[in-house]
Amino acid sequence: MSDLVRTQVLLEKKQRDELGIIAETEGKSLSELIRTFVDAQLRQRRYEEMRSIAEKLREYYSEDSELTAFTSLDGEDFLNEFPLST
């Protein structure tokens, strides 16, 4: 927890009240709950950015036949070289 930075945020009373109820229900501090919400939103933004980039790359690959010419590293070889992380 040493990497935490104190940050002041102004919330509407209704937002603060709802967050307080959620935090109490989940047995978390308000700060912990807000960090969880911020992390979820940041993950969602990164996902959307990666999705957008992947769609652009797909367009490039479909337009340029040279980009789809695989070398010796294709198919299962590629998956073995770059396994999906879980």
N, CA, C and O atoms as CSV, one atom per row, in Angstrom:
chain,resi,resn,atom,element,x,y,z
A,1,MET,N,N,0.807,-1.193,0.000
A,1,MET,CA,C,0.000,0.000,0.000
A,1,MET,C,C,0.853,1.261,0.000
A,1,MET,O,O,0.298,2.358,0.072
A,2,SER,N,N,2.142,1.158,-0.075
A,2,SER,CA,C,3.001,2.331,-0.032
A,2,SER,C,C,2.919,3.165,-1.307
A,2,SER,O,O,3.398,4.300,-1.326
A,3,ASP,N,N,2.329,2.635,-2.365
A,3,ASP,CA,C,2.249,3.391,-3.608
A,3,ASP,C,C,0.948,4.181,-3.729
A,3,ASP,O,O,0.635,4.694,-4.803
A,4,LEU,N,N,0.199,4.281,-2.655
A,4,LEU,CA,C,-1.031,5.054,-2.665
A,4,LEU,C,C,-0.707,6.541,-2.599
A,4,LEU,O,O,0.238,6.960,-1.931
A,5,VAL,N,N,-1.508,7.323,-3.304
A,5,VAL,CA,C,-1.340,8.773,-3.318
A,5,VAL,C,C,-2.645,9.409,-2.865
A,5,VAL,O,O,-3.709,9.112,-3.410
A,6,ARG,N,N,-2.567,10.263,-1.892
A,6,ARG,CA,C,-3.773,10.929,-1.400
A,6,ARG,C,C,-4.303,11.836,-2.511
A,6,ARG,O,O,-3.571,12.648,-3.077
A,7,THR,N,N,-5.597,11.678,-2.807
A,7,THR,CA,C,-6.250,12.447,-3.849
A,7,THR,C,C,-7.605,12.903,-3.345
A,7,THR,O,O,-8.376,12.113,-2.800
A,8,GLN,N,N,-7.884,14.158,-3.526
A,8,GLN,CA,C,-9.182,14.684,-3.103
A,8,GLN,C,C,-10.115,14.710,-4.300
A,8,GLN,O,O,-9.765,15.215,-5.367
A,9,VAL,N,N,-11.304,14.161,-4.113
A,9,VAL,CA,C,-12.306,14.106,-5.171
A,9,VAL,C,C,-13.619,14.610,-4.602
A,9,VAL,O,O,-14.023,14.226,-3.504
A,10,LEU,N,N,-14.274,15.467,-5.354
A,10,LEU,CA,C,-15.581,15.953,-4.928
A,10,LEU,C,C,-16.659,15.118,-5.602
A,10,LEU,O,O,-16.689,14.988,-6.826
A,11,LEU,N,N,-17.546,14.553,-4.785
A,11,LEU,CA,C,-18.654,13.749,-5.287
A,11,LEU,C,C,-19.962,14.440,-4.954
A,11,LEU,O,O,-20.049,15.212,-4.000
A,12,GLU,N,N,-20.962,14.155,-5.743
A,12,GLU,CA,C,-22.303,14.607,-5.387
A,12,GLU,C,C,-22.749,13.810,-4.175
A,12,GLU,O,O,-22.310,12.676,-3.979
A,13,LYS,N,N,-23.617,14.394,-3.361
A,13,LYS,CA,C,-24.060,13.712,-2.149
A,13,LYS,C,C,-24.678,12.352,-2.473
A,13,LYS,O,O,-24.422,11.368,-1.778
A,14,LYS,N,N,-25.491,12.300,-3.531
A,14,LYS,CA,C,-26.130,11.038,-3.909
A,14,LYS,C,C,-25.077,9.985,-4.279
A,14,LYS,O,O,-25.208,8.817,-3.913
A,15,GLN,N,N,-24.048,10.398,-4.995
A,15,GLN,CA,C,-22.971,9.461,-5.359
A,15,GLN,C,C,-22.283,8.941,-4.103
A,15,GLN,O,O,-22.049,7.741,-3.961
A,16,ARG,N,N,-21.963,9.858,-3.194
A,16,ARG,CA,C,-21.271,9.472,-1.955
A,16,ARG,C,C,-22.133,8.525,-1.138
A,16,ARG,O,O,-21.631,7.544,-0.589
A,17,ASP,N,N,-23.415,8.809,-1.055
A,17,ASP,CA,C,-24.322,7.949,-0.291
A,17,ASP,C,C,-24.405,6.549,-0.897
A,17,ASP,O,O,-24.333,5.549,-0.183
A,18,GLU,N,N,-24.557,6.491,-2.222
A,18,GLU,CA,C,-24.642,5.179,-2.885
A,18,GLU,C,C,-23.345,4.402,-2.750
A,18,GLU,O,O,-23.363,3.198,-2.496
A,19,LEU,N,N,-22.221,5.083,-2.917
A,19,LEU,CA,C,-20.930,4.402,-2.754
A,19,LEU,C,C,-20.761,3.909,-1.323
A,19,LEU,O,O,-20.234,2.819,-1.101
A,20,GLY,N,N,-21.199,4.695,-0.360
A,20,GLY,CA,C,-21.108,4.283,1.045
A,20,GLY,C,C,-21.913,3.028,1.315
A,20,GLY,O,O,-21.467,2.146,2.048
A,21,ILE,N,N,-23.104,2.943,0.724
A,21,ILE,CA,C,-23.940,1.747,0.901
A,21,ILE,C,C,-23.264,0.533,0.274
A,21,ILE,O,O,-23.228,-0.537,0.882
A,22,ILE,N,N,-22.727,0.689,-0.934
A,22,ILE,CA,C,-22.050,-0.428,-1.607
A,22,ILE,C,C,-20.841,-0.866,-0.797
A,22,ILE,O,O,-20.632,-2.060,-0.585
A,23,ALA,N,N,-20.043,0.096,-0.342
A,23,ALA,CA,C,-18.844,-0.228,0.443
A,23,ALA,C,C,-19.215,-0.998,1.702
A,23,ALA,O,O,-18.567,-1.987,2.043
A,24,GLU,N,N,-20.254,-0.546,2.390
A,24,GLU,CA,C,-20.684,-1.223,3.621
A,24,GLU,C,C,-21.177,-2.634,3.312
A,24,GLU,O,O,-20.852,-3.580,4.030
A,25,THR,N,N,-21.956,-2.773,2.250
A,25,THR,CA,C,-22.487,-4.080,1.858
A,25,THR,C,C,-21.363,-5.057,1.532
A,25,THR,O,O,-21.431,-6.236,1.880
A,26,GLU,N,N,-20.325,-4.553,0.857
A,26,GLU,CA,C,-19.206,-5.414,0.454
A,26,GLU,C,C,-18.123,-5.523,1.517
A,26,GLU,O,O,-17.149,-6.252,1.331
A,27,GLY,N,N,-18.275,-4.819,2.613
A,27,GLY,CA,C,-17.287,-4.883,3.688
A,27,GLY,C,C,-15.970,-4.236,3.312
A,27,GLY,O,O,-14.903,-4.687,3.729
A,28,LYS,N,N,-16.051,-3.166,2.516
A,28,LYS,CA,C,-14.839,-2.467,2.077
A,28,LYS,C,C,-14.877,-1.036,2.576
A,28,LYS,O,O,-15.935,-0.496,2.901
A,29,SER,N,N,-13.709,-0.443,2.628
A,29,SER,CA,C,-13.668,0.994,2.908
A,29,SER,C,C,-14.092,1.730,1.635
A,29,SER,O,O,-14.036,1.179,0.536
A,30,LEU,N,N,-14.510,2.958,1.801
A,30,LEU,CA,C,-14.902,3.761,0.649
A,30,LEU,C,C,-13.716,3.914,-0.311
A,30,LEU,O,O,-13.884,3.829,-1.528
A,31,SER,N,N,-12.537,4.138,0.232
A,31,SER,CA,C,-11.342,4.276,-0.610
A,31,SER,C,C,-11.069,3.008,-1.416
A,31,SER,O,O,-10.768,3.078,-2.607
A,32,GLU,N,N,-11.174,1.858,-0.767
A,32,GLU,CA,C,-10.942,0.585,-1.453
A,32,GLU,C,C,-11.965,0.384,-2.570
A,32,GLU,O,O,-11.617,-0.056,-3.666
A,33,LEU,N,N,-13.223,0.707,-2.287
A,33,LEU,CA,C,-14.268,0.566,-3.290
A,33,LEU,C,C,-13.999,1.484,-4.481
A,33,LEU,O,O,-14.108,1.056,-5.631
A,34,ILE,N,N,-13.654,2.717,-4.218
A,34,ILE,CA,C,-13.376,3.657,-5.310
A,34,ILE,C,C,-12.187,3.182,-6.139
A,34,ILE,O,O,-12.218,3.268,-7.367
A,35,ARG,N,N,-11.134,2.680,-5.478
A,35,ARG,CA,C,-9.978,2.148,-6.234
A,35,ARG,C,C,-10.404,0.990,-7.114
A,35,ARG,O,O,-9.942,0.869,-8.249
A,36,THR,N,N,-11.291,0.128,-6.598
A,36,THR,CA,C,-11.803,-0.999,-7.378
A,36,THR,C,C,-12.559,-0.502,-8.608
A,36,THR,O,O,-12.379,-1.024,-9.709
A,37,PHE,N,N,-13.407,0.513,-8.415
A,37,PHE,CA,C,-14.174,1.072,-9.530
A,37,PHE,C,C,-13.241,1.724,-10.553
A,37,PHE,O,O,-13.428,1.560,-11.759
A,38,VAL,N,N,-12.246,2.455,-10.076
A,38,VAL,CA,C,-11.297,3.105,-10.990
A,38,VAL,C,C,-10.518,2.049,-11.774
A,38,VAL,O,O,-10.339,2.188,-12.984
A,39,ASP,N,N,-10.055,0.998,-11.101
A,39,ASP,CA,C,-9.342,-0.082,-11.789
A,39,ASP,C,C,-10.204,-0.716,-12.873
A,39,ASP,O,O,-9.725,-0.982,-13.976
A,40,ALA,N,N,-11.474,-0.958,-12.562
A,40,ALA,CA,C,-12.382,-1.567,-13.543
A,40,ALA,C,C,-12.552,-0.661,-14.754
A,40,ALA,O,O,-12.559,-1.140,-15.888
A,41,GLN,N,N,-12.688,0.624,-14.531
A,41,GLN,CA,C,-12.857,1.565,-15.636
A,41,GLN,C,C,-11.581,1.668,-16.474
A,41,GLN,O,O,-11.649,1.757,-17.700
A,42,LEU,N,N,-10.427,1.656,-15.821
A,42,LEU,CA,C,-9.157,1.703,-16.556
A,42,LEU,C,C,-8.968,0.443,-17.398
A,42,LEU,O,O,-8.506,0.521,-18.536
A,43,ARG,N,N,-9.325,-0.724,-16.840
A,43,ARG,CA,C,-9.250,-1.970,-17.619
A,43,ARG,C,C,-10.162,-1.905,-18.832
A,43,ARG,O,O,-9.777,-2.316,-19.927
A,44,GLN,N,N,-11.367,-1.390,-18.639
A,44,GLN,CA,C,-12.333,-1.271,-19.737
A,44,GLN,C,C,-11.795,-0.347,-20.820
A,44,GLN,O,O,-11.939,-0.640,-22.007
A,45,ARG,N,N,-11.184,0.754,-20.433
A,45,ARG,CA,C,-10.620,1.692,-21.414
A,45,ARG,C,C,-9.480,1.042,-22.192
A,45,ARG,O,O,-9.391,1.195,-23.410
A,46,ARG,N,N,-8.606,0.317,-21.488
A,46,ARG,CA,C,-7.497,-0.368,-22.181
A,46,ARG,C,C,-8.038,-1.400,-23.155
A,46,ARG,O,O,-7.542,-1.524,-24.275
A,47,TYR,N,N,-9.054,-2.140,-22.732
A,47,TYR,CA,C,-9.671,-3.139,-23.596
A,47,TYR,C,C,-10.226,-2.477,-24.856
A,47,TYR,O,O,-9.998,-2.960,-25.965
A,48,GLU,N,N,-10.953,-1.374,-24.686
A,48,GLU,CA,C,-11.530,-0.671,-25.837
A,48,GLU,C,C,-10.441,-0.133,-26.760
A,48,GLU,O,O,-10.590,-0.171,-27.981
A,49,GLU,N,N,-9.349,0.367,-26.185
A,49,GLU,CA,C,-8.234,0.852,-27.005
A,49,GLU,C,C,-7.621,-0.295,-27.804
A,49,GLU,O,O,-7.353,-0.151,-28.997
A,50,MET,N,N,-7.400,-1.432,-27.147
A,50,MET,CA,C,-6.823,-2.587,-27.847
A,50,MET,C,C,-7.768,-3.092,-28.928
A,50,MET,O,O,-7.328,-3.475,-30.012
A,51,ARG,N,N,-9.064,-3.092,-28.636
A,51,ARG,CA,C,-10.047,-3.533,-29.626
A,51,ARG,C,C,-10.028,-2.616,-30.845
A,51,ARG,O,O,-10.078,-3.089,-31.981
A,52,SER,N,N,-9.956,-1.316,-30.613
A,52,SER,CA,C,-9.913,-0.348,-31.704
A,52,SER,C,C,-8.664,-0.549,-32.559
A,52,SER,O,O,-8.734,-0.522,-33.788
A,53,ILE,N,N,-7.538,-0.748,-31.912
A,53,ILE,CA,C,-6.284,-0.975,-32.638
A,53,ILE,C,C,-6.355,-2.280,-33.425
A,53,ILE,O,O,-5.911,-2.338,-34.572
A,54,ALA,N,N,-6.908,-3.319,-32.819
A,54,ALA,CA,C,-7.033,-4.609,-33.510
A,54,ALA,C,C,-7.920,-4.478,-34.744
A,54,ALA,O,O,-7.629,-5.071,-35.782
A,55,GLU,N,N,-8.996,-3.706,-34.636
A,55,GLU,CA,C,-9.868,-3.515,-35.802
A,55,GLU,C,C,-9.136,-2.780,-36.919
A,55,GLU,O,O,-9.291,-3.117,-38.092
A,56,LYS,N,N,-8.341,-1.781,-36.559
A,56,LYS,CA,C,-7.555,-1.056,-37.567
A,56,LYS,C,C,-6.532,-1.983,-38.220
A,56,LYS,O,O,-6.337,-1.954,-39.435
A,57,LEU,N,N,-5.880,-2.807,-37.393
A,57,LEU,CA,C,-4.903,-3.746,-37.946
A,57,LEU,C,C,-5.574,-4.745,-38.887
A,57,LEU,O,O,-5.020,-5.095,-39.929
A,58,ARG,N,N,-6.760,-5.197,-38.515
A,58,ARG,CA,C,-7.492,-6.133,-39.374
A,58,ARG,C,C,-7.769,-5.489,-40.732
A,58,ARG,O,O,-7.668,-6.151,-41.766
A,59,GLU,N,N,-8.115,-4.207,-40.733
A,59,GLU,CA,C,-8.331,-3.495,-41.992
A,59,GLU,C,C,-7.049,-3.483,-42.833
A,59,GLU,O,O,-7.086,-3.750,-44.035
A,60,TYR,N,N,-5.923,-3.174,-42.198
A,60,TYR,CA,C,-4.648,-3.157,-42.924
A,60,TYR,C,C,-4.335,-4.535,-43.509
A,60,TYR,O,O,-3.921,-4.650,-44.662
A,61,TYR,N,N,-4.537,-5.575,-42.701
A,61,TYR,CA,C,-4.241,-6.925,-43.160
A,61,TYR,C,C,-5.155,-7.346,-44.303
A,61,TYR,O,O,-4.718,-8.048,-45.215
A,62,SER,N,N,-6.406,-6.931,-44.268
A,62,SER,CA,C,-7.322,-7.320,-45.340
A,62,SER,C,C,-7.043,-6.548,-46.626
A,62,SER,O,O,-7.381,-7.021,-47.711
A,63,GLU,N,N,-6.434,-5.369,-46.524
A,63,GLU,CA,C,-6.144,-4.550,-47.695
A,63,GLU,C,C,-4.784,-4.848,-48.314
A,63,GLU,O,O,-4.580,-4.584,-49.499
A,64,ASP,N,N,-3.858,-5.386,-47.544
A,64,ASP,CA,C,-2.485,-5.591,-48.031
A,64,ASP,C,C,-2.141,-7.076,-47.970
A,64,ASP,O,O,-1.913,-7.627,-46.893
A,65,SER,N,N,-2.105,-7.719,-49.138
A,65,SER,CA,C,-1.851,-9.163,-49.184
A,65,SER,C,C,-0.460,-9.527,-48.681
A,65,SER,O,O,-0.249,-10.656,-48.237
A,66,GLU,N,N,0.483,-8.610,-48.737
A,66,GLU,CA,C,1.832,-8.903,-48.235
A,66,GLU,C,C,1.836,-9.096,-46.723
A,66,GLU,O,O,2.672,-9.823,-46.187
A,67,LEU,N,N,0.920,-8.456,-46.052
A,67,LEU,CA,C,0.855,-8.597,-44.593
A,67,LEU,C,C,0.319,-9.957,-44.175
A,67,LEU,O,O,0.579,-10.405,-43.059
A,68,THR,N,N,-0.418,-10.613,-45.043
A,68,THR,CA,C,-0.977,-11.917,-44.693
A,68,THR,C,C,-0.097,-13.072,-45.157
A,68,THR,O,O,-0.438,-14.232,-44.927
A,69,ALA,N,N,1.025,-12.779,-45.801
A,69,ALA,CA,C,1.949,-13.828,-46.232
A,69,ALA,C,C,2.774,-14.256,-45.023
A,69,ALA,O,O,3.715,-13.570,-44.624
A,70,PHE,N,N,2.409,-15.391,-44.452
A,70,PHE,CA,C,3.086,-15.863,-43.254
A,70,PHE,C,C,4.446,-16.458,-43.590
A,70,PHE,O,O,4.683,-16.955,-44.690
A,71,THR,N,N,5.313,-16.388,-42.615
A,71,THR,CA,C,6.631,-17.009,-42.741
A,71,THR,C,C,6.544,-18.399,-42.125
A,71,THR,O,O,5.462,-18.978,-42.030
A,72,SER,N,N,7.668,-18.921,-41.714
A,72,SER,CA,C,7.674,-20.250,-41.109
A,72,SER,C,C,6.981,-20.250,-39.751
A,72,SER,O,O,6.692,-21.311,-39.198
A,73,LEU,N,N,6.719,-19.077,-39.220
A,73,LEU,CA,C,6.078,-18.979,-37.916
A,73,LEU,C,C,4.588,-18.686,-38.108
A,73,LEU,O,O,4.155,-17.536,-38.028
A,74,ASP,N,N,3.811,-19.744,-38.360
A,74,ASP,CA,C,2.373,-19.553,-38.496
A,74,ASP,C,C,1.630,-20.708,-37.826
A,74,ASP,O,O,2.233,-21.701,-37.418
A,75,GLY,N,N,0.339,-20.561,-37.723
A,75,GLY,CA,C,-0.488,-21.611,-37.143
A,75,GLY,C,C,-0.074,-22.006,-35.749
A,75,GLY,O,O,0.099,-21.159,-34.872
A,76,GLU,N,N,0.086,-23.312,-35.548
A,76,GLU,CA,C,0.433,-23.831,-34.226
A,76,GLU,C,C,1.812,-23.376,-33.782
A,76,GLU,O,O,2.048,-23.182,-32.590
A,77,ASP,N,N,2.735,-23.203,-34.743
A,77,ASP,CA,C,4.054,-22.707,-34.379
A,77,ASP,C,C,3.949,-21.352,-33.694
A,77,ASP,O,O,4.637,-21.084,-32.709
A,78,PHE,N,N,3.087,-20.510,-34.227
A,78,PHE,CA,C,2.900,-19.184,-33.638
A,78,PHE,C,C,2.358,-19.295,-32.224
A,78,PHE,O,O,2.848,-18.629,-31.312
A,79,LEU,N,N,1.352,-20.133,-32.041
A,79,LEU,CA,C,0.773,-20.302,-30.704
A,79,LEU,C,C,1.770,-20.868,-29.714
A,79,LEU,O,O,1.754,-20.508,-28.537
A,80,ASN,N,N,2.637,-21.752,-30.182
A,80,ASN,CA,C,3.658,-22.303,-29.309
A,80,ASN,C,C,4.699,-21.246,-28.955
A,80,ASN,O,O,5.205,-21.224,-27.833
A,81,GLU,N,N,5.016,-20.381,-29.895
A,81,GLU,CA,C,6.001,-19.335,-29.676
A,81,GLU,C,C,5.458,-18.234,-28.758
A,81,GLU,O,O,6.177,-17.688,-27.921
A,82,PHE,N,N,4.165,-17.923,-28.941
A,82,PHE,CA,C,3.541,-16.851,-28.179
A,82,PHE,C,C,2.267,-17.373,-27.513
A,82,PHE,O,O,1.168,-17.032,-27.951
A,83,PRO,N,N,2.388,-18.182,-26.475
A,83,PRO,CA,C,1.194,-18.756,-25.846
A,83,PRO,C,C,0.325,-17.682,-25.220
A,83,PRO,O,O,0.816,-16.647,-24.770
A,84,LEU,N,N,-0.968,-17.942,-25.198
A,84,LEU,CA,C,-1.895,-17.008,-24.570
A,84,LEU,C,C,-1.708,-17.072,-23.070
A,84,LEU,O,O,-1.656,-18.155,-22.486
A,85,SER,N,N,-1.607,-15.901,-22.444
A,85,SER,CA,C,-1.490,-15.887,-20.990
A,85,SER,C,C,-2.872,-15.957,-20.371
A,85,SER,O,O,-3.829,-15.413,-20.922
A,86,THR,N,N,-2.982,-16.612,-19.245
A,86,THR,CA,C,-4.285,-16.748,-18.581
A,86,THR,C,C,-4.292,-16.012,-17.282
A,86,THR,O,O,-5.302,-16.009,-16.579
